[in-house]
C-alpha cells in the first residue's frame, strides 16, 4: 500500500512539473531563466506612440516581490516578441530594473 502511495505522489509531481515546463517552453531561451518570465495583467500595459509602457506593482511579477514601489518600463515596438497565448508576458532579469523581454499578443487579438 505504501509503495502505491509513493508512486501516486511521484506521478502527480511529474504531471505538475511537466505542465509547468510546457507553459514555460515557448519563451525564448535568452529571455527566460526559471521564474523571470510570467504573464502580467493587461491593465498594466498601455500602448503609446513610442511603444508599450508597462507599470508593474511588486505583487504582479515574482521578480518584483521584494520591491516596495511599482516599476515602469518602456518597450519599443521593434523589440516586442509575439505572445503564444494572447496574453502579455514580462521577463524581468537579472534585476527589477531590467525587462529583458516583453511578449504581446498579435495586433488585433
Secondary structure as UniProt FT lines:
FT   HELIX           2..24
FT   TURN            25..26
FT   TURN            29..31
FT   STRAND          37..40
FT   HELIX           42..44
FT   STRAND          45..48
FT   TURN            49..50
FT   STRAND          51..56
FT   HELIX           58..60
FT   HELIX           62..64
FT   TURN            65..66
FT   STRAND          71..75
FT   HELIX           77..79
FT   STRAND          81..82
FT   STRAND          88..92
FT   TURN            96..97
FT   STRAND          99..104
FT   TURN            107..108
//
